[in-house]
Every structure is written in C-alpha cells, then in structure tokens.
C-alpha cells in the first residue's frame, strides 16, 4: 500500500520543499509514498480567483471562503472511493497535537488529505460539513504571513513519511 498525501494550499510550489532532499524525498522518488498538491486558487471566484472573505458571523480578519475550500476538498475524492477513506486534516493551532501516536495512526493508513489553513482560519461550516480534523504541530506561532498552514503541513508530513512502511522501533 502506498501512502497518498494530498495537500490543499495556496502555494503548491512550497511542496515537497525540504522533504524533497531528505530521506522522505528519496522515498517519494522511489514511490514509497506520493504527494499531490491541489492549488486552492484554481477554485477561487471572480476575475481575481478570490479565496478569502469576511467571517459569516462577523469578526476581525478574513477566512477561507467556504464554497471555495469545499470545492477543493470535493475535487480530491468522491464518497465510496479509496480517497474518501483518507482522513481530512486541517492544520490549525487549536487542533489535536501531532504526537508520535497520531503519526503512527496516520502512517498505518492509506494517506491523508491535508488542508493548509490561511488568514484567520476556516469557516466552521466547512470543518463540520467536510469532516476536517484540526491538527496542531505545537503550541507556538510560525512566522511568515505568506506561509499560513503550509509550513505545519510540511512539518507534519515528514514524520508520517518516515514511519510509513517501517517496522516499529522498540526502545529498552
């Protein structure tokens, strides 16, 4: 079984990034796992392919437009397919911590759909309707307004790629 990672992002050129020159990159080149990027801007609306909007309930900042993000998620797999069985992860500081147990769980499955958060976040309606599991890589803030959830997605992808297909390591 090959682990399939599909990453929904505004910046597909950021992937595989540093993973491409690591052991995970070698495994990617050897076909041990696959990486697909989905350019969120392709699902944007209007002349400028807009992907952000004000929050539905009001508030500060901008969120990813629910219709745009839902269309991007839906483009990856339909109900009843192998793609539909992959967990859908939203990189978010308020999510479940990405610990070693969670990495093992992900690595033993068919892959994951990873949504890179952006701006002030994602409309809660999309999180619920598309069954997104919020995942956090830690209790800290990464710099760079252009990178949003892309850097956490790369960081979270590395340990899963490393563990996929390995026998468990036993420590005394």
N, C-alpha and C positions, 0 to 999 in steps of 0.2 A: 504494500500500500504506500503510495506517495502522498506526503503531506502537501496540501494545497493552501497557500496563503493568498487571499485576495485583499488588496488594500485600497480603500476608497479615500482619495486625497485630492487636494487642490494642486499638489506639487508632485506628480508622478516621477519626475526626474530625480527626486531625492532617493528613489529606491532602485537597487538594493543598497546604495550608499556604502558605508563601511562594511556592511555584510558581504559585499562583493569581493573583498580582498581578505576575508577571514576563512577559517575552516568551514563556516556555514556557506560562504561563497563558493568554495570548492565543491561542497555537497550540492549546491544549487546547480553548478556547472555539470556535475556528474548525474543530475536527475534524481537525487535522493529526495528532493522537495522542489516545489515550483512556486513561483511568485508571479502574480498578476496584479497590475495596477489599474485602477479604474479612475479616470480623470473626472472629478466631480464637476468641473466647469463645463464638460460636454452636456450635462443635464441642466445647466443654468437656463434662465428665462430671459427673454428680451434681447435687444440688439447687443448688449454687452455681456450676455450669458451670466446674469446676476445669480449668485448663490446665497446671499445673505439678506436678512430682513429684520425688522424690529420684532421683539418677542410678542407673541399673541396676547399675553396678559399685561403687556406694558413692561416698563422697566428700562434700565440703562443698557446700552450696548446693542450688539447685533447677534443674531443666532443664524445657524444654517437654515435655509428655507426648508420647511417640512416636505413639500412636494418634490423639490429637487433631490434631497437626500433619499427620500423613499424611492424615487425612480432609479437612482444609482444602486441602491441595495437590491431592488427588484430585478435589475438587469443581470445580476450575478447568477441567480438560480431560481427555479420555479419549484413550487410545492411538489413533493414526491420524488425529487431528484436527489442525487448524492450531495449537490451543493446546498440543498435545503437542510441537510443534516448537520452541516458545519455550524459551530457556534458563531454568533454575530457579536463582535466585541467593539465597544466604543471606548476609545482612550479618553479617560476623564479623571481629574484629580479626586473626584468623590466616589470612585468605584472600588470594587473588590481589589485588594492588594495582589499584585502578581508575585506570588511566592513560589517556592520550589514545588509544592504540592500541586498548585494550579498549573505550573509549567508541565509537570508530568501528565496531568489530566489532558491538557491540550495536545501534547506530543503523542499521546496514545490514540488520538482521534484522526479523522480524515483531513483535518485542516481547520482553517478559521477565516471568517470574513472580518476584517479589521477596519473600522471607521475612524479616521483621524478627525478629532474634534477641531473646532475652529471658533474664533471670536469669543463670545460669552458662553458658547455651548451649543447644544442641540435641543430643538423643541421637544418637550416631554412627550408629546403625542407620537412622535416618530419612535422614541425609545420604547414606548409601550406597544405600538402597532407592529413594529418590526422585531420585537423581542430582542432588543440590544442589551447585552450585559456590560455594564460600565466596569472598566478595568483601570487601575491606577498602578503606575510603576514606582510610586513612592510619594512621601509627604514632603515634596519640595517643588519649587517653581523652576521651570526651564526658561532660559532667556530666548529671545527671538520672536518678535511678533509674527514673522512670516512662517514660522515652523509649526505652530499650534500642536496638534496631536501627531504630527509626522515623526518627530524625534522619539516620543514614547512608543510609537508603533514599531520603529526600528529597534529600539532597546528591548521591547517585549518579544519581538520576533526572534532575536538572536538565541536566547536560551532554549526556546522551543525547537529551533532548527538544530541546535547542538544535541538535544536529547532525543529527537525523533530517530527511531531505529536503533538506539543504543540499549544495551542491557543495563539494568540498574547497577549503580555503583554502591557497594557496601563499604561502609566505614566502620572500623573497630570501635 
